Amino acid sequence: MNESFLNKVVAVHQQCQDCPHAKEVDQFFQDLLGLLFPSFASHSIKDVDKLKEGFEHLKGRLNVLLNDQDHLKKNEVVESVFSYVPTLYEFLLKDVDAIYEGDPAANSKEEVVRSYPGFYAIASYRFAHKLLALGVHILPRVITELAHSKTGIDIHPAAKIGEYFCIDHGTGVVIGETTVIGNQVKIYQGVTLGALSIEKEMANTKRHPTIEDEVIIYSGATILGGTTTIGKGSVVGGNVWLVNSVPANAKVYYKSKKGERELQLEVSK
């Protein structure tokens, strides 16, 4: 190997001396979930003092993980993140409720927390979303992409997602950066909430759809575009492709007619 190449690679390493390894980020998030949910812990916490000690320890670890974010006031970010943890916990309990109530196969909320990929992906997103809102950039993407690798569910940390969010099964779900999702929305496997254009010039515009409250989107549906809105209470059928808005209380699905599939739209009065 020539000297020029070696110097080029060394320079990159020198610029990233404090870059946290993905394993460290993963372990940090696992330990945070372990404090909130015993299912993710190696042992149960017996008293409040031990719980406080655990959170203080995680504060120090997050401070270290933020070392590559020199422009940030790290201590303020860390305090803001952990001040948010009680709110995060309440959000996650509502997500557990939504998944448990939305899936007849779920025998308990403990089962949802322990084994459902949708819960893990949503938890990762909610924590990463808060970090991103505080000006942290790389770490949120690492957290959600680690969740993506584990669950097959890809949620951009900048997406805006309301309460009682349910992802059932989940493999292949994609939720883009500027997606807006309301409350009590349910999404099945293979759903894409994506952009019509992938031009770089579109980076700072709303490229992904808006999903209003109480919408159900069945497996394989693809909904594209920043001006596309799925109205409150609507149902989008499996494998439906949408680039136009749907009114509230509508059903959109394919129906076979004379050997061909036609897109049907029904709106309840």
Secondary structure, 3 states (H helix, E strand, C coil): CCHHHHHHHHHHHHHCCCCCCHHHHHHHHHHHHHHHCHHHCCCCCCCHHHHHHHHHHHHHHHHHHHHHCCCCCHHHHHHHHHHHHHHHHHHHHHHHHHHHHHCCCCCCHHHHHHHCHHHHHHHHHHHHHHHHHCCCCHHHHHHHHHHHHHHCCEECCCCEECCCCEECCCCCCEECCCCEECCCCEECCCCEEECCCCCHHHCCCCCCCEECCCCEECCCCEEECCCCEECCCCEECCCCEECCCECCCEEEEEEEECCEEEEEEEECC
